[in-house]
Structure formats: C-alpha cells, structure tokens
Amino acid sequence: MAASGEPGRQWQEKVAAALVVVVGSCMTDLVSLTSRLPKTGETIHGHKFFIGFGGKGANQCVQAARLGAKTSMVCKVGKDSFGNDYIENLKQNDISTEFTYQTKDAATGTASIIVSNEGQNIIVIVAGANLLLNTEDLREAASTISRAKVMICQLEVTPAASLEALRIAHSSGVKTLFNPAPAIADLDPQFYTLSDVFCCNESEAEILTSLEVGSPSDAGKAALVLMERGCRVVIITLGAEGCVMLSQTEPVPKHIPTENVKAVDTTNEFSPPRMHALDGMKGLLTFGVSGEGAGDSFVGALAFYLAYYPHLSLEEMLKRSNFIAAVSVQAIGTQSSYPYKKDLPLDLF
C-alpha cells in the first residue's frame, strides 16, 4: 500500500502536481569505519558507525527537490524501521510520498559498508523491497507520472518496472530521463527508443557499447553508438572532466567541461568518508571527500533544469548541472552533501 495517509494529501497533489517524478530505488547505508578491513572469519573493532540514506532514485529526487523542484518519489521500501525512516527522510526533503509503497514481503534495501582508514571498502548490497516495485504499482502512479514535466528512472529496480515507467511517461508526452545504472550489457532496445535523454557515466557507456571510454573523444564515439540505437539525446558524464553531449539535432559530439570546484579537506576521524566512488569527479577526491553520489546529483539537477528552465540550451543546462554536482563533492555523505538552492550562486537560477 502507499505510504501517504495524511488528510488532504491527495487534494494537495492535484493542486500542485509534481513536475519531476522519479521511479527508482531507496537504500539505507549501514557504514562501519575501521582501521583496516577484516580477514575472512575475523572479528575486529571499528571506531565509528553511521546510517545514511542512498539509492540512485532517491538521491536524484532529493537533489531535484533541494533545487526547488516539486517532486514525487515512486518506490518501494519495507514495512520496517528503515522503511519508516526513509519515508520520513523523503518528507523532510519536501518530496511527495503518495506512491512510496511499503511491503511486508521484503526488507528495505540496504548497503552494508565497511571502510578502512586507507579508504578501502567492502560493500554488500541487498536490494530487498526495491525489486518488488512492479508494473501494477506504476499503473497506480500513472496519473502522477503523466502530469509531470520530467520522469527519471534507473536500473536499481527491475528493468521491467523501469520500462513500464518509461512507457507511461512517453505515451503522455512527458520528457524521459533514463540513467542506465547499474548498466546491463544486453539492455532491452526499448530503453533507447523510449529515452528522450539517455545519461550514463563512462564505465556504464563501456558496458553498453563494448568501447573503451577514457577521454572526451572516446565518449563521443560511444555516444554515437548509443544514438544509433534510437536515443534523442545522449549524455556521457566524465567526472571531473565534465560530460559529452550528442543529440539528433546536434549530431556532432560536444565536450562540456566542468568548473573546478575546490574540495574541502575532511580527513579528521569524525568525518565519515564517502565510500564507493562510483561515478566521477576524479581528480577532486581526497580521503573523506569523493565523487560517490555526484553522478546522481548531476542527474537530479539536469531533471530540475529540464522541468523548470526548458528555454535554456542543453549545453547551458549541462554546465549548470556539472557545477552543482561538483559542489556536492565538497561535503560529506551522499544526500547530505547535496546543495540547496539557497546555498548556490544566483546565476544558476
């Protein structure tokens, strides 16, 4: 069942429809900091533990919301304490939870993470309730999806669920922003043709195209391959090097560099490091500050601009999204590092 039981909630939704709807994952990060990683069968003492909120879908939704977007999160968490806490986290970020479902059939998705002082890590992800988000859930949320300006989805829920979300949005004329992460080599061809904007990082582009992507030039070649599969716009993010864009109207790959935002030194023991640097801001990383989550910040920011500033050129949207993602690298945590509109330069809005 849906999580929102607040009086008048549905009426409020009709008055102010979400312009950015995210269909995707919620994950609770369980993080232990240790001097070193344990050996097989060994028990060691850690020096700090904390719980964080993650999951690509929720990350992207939180960043869009913090920039001022009216957002709605379509997802599934467990009927457990982590699920309850996650719903409260979404509400604290002014995200509609009308279609944040809870289930007794699986636990809320978790990532159990151990990080050593050297930054080495071991991560175990249990997707849990995320994998139970189904096409019936999405059809219940269809009216909210169809009233949006932009719908985002990824691959941390089942491909069938993401594909259904893309179909619903596409059939209603809603702009679709697809982030194929984690990447699947044999991705269903419909994902390309139903994506108005297809946004991946370099490692995902390599998996999808079997091409090496180590430079903006390489990314341009990979983008051309993806474009031939039916995408309208392809964006390949390159961490600290910005991104490469390609579209049906501008069929020559273009490199959009990012502004170099200085990272903050947070090497004291009380600052939890950001563990799994999945996508980018390479060259800006220090121990305690990394690009983990920066790719999600970028996608959330891009969705915000597509929904609220459609008059901007795509290149300008990408420059602004690059900047916001680079700002997120300066702070600790994933969602906790994402900037609010009030903390950003006025010329971004």
Secondary structure, 3 states (H helix, E strand, C coil): CECCCCCCHHHHHHHCCCCEEEECCCEEEEEEEECCCCCCCCCCCEEEEEEEEECHHHHHHHHHHHCCCCEEEEEEEECCHHHHHHHHHHHHCCEECCCEEEECCCCCCEEEEEEECCCCEEEEEECHHHHHCCHHHHHHCHHHHHCCCEEEECCCCCHHHHHHHHHHHHHCCCEEEECCCCCCCCCCCHHHHCCCEEEEEHHHHHHHHCCCCCCHHHHHHHHHHHHHCCCCEEEEECHHHCEEEEECCCCCCEEECCCCCCCCCCCCCCCCCCCCCCCCCCCCCECCECCCCHHHHHHHHHHHHHHHCCCCCHHHHHHHHHHHHHHHCCCCCCHHHCCCHHHCCHHHC
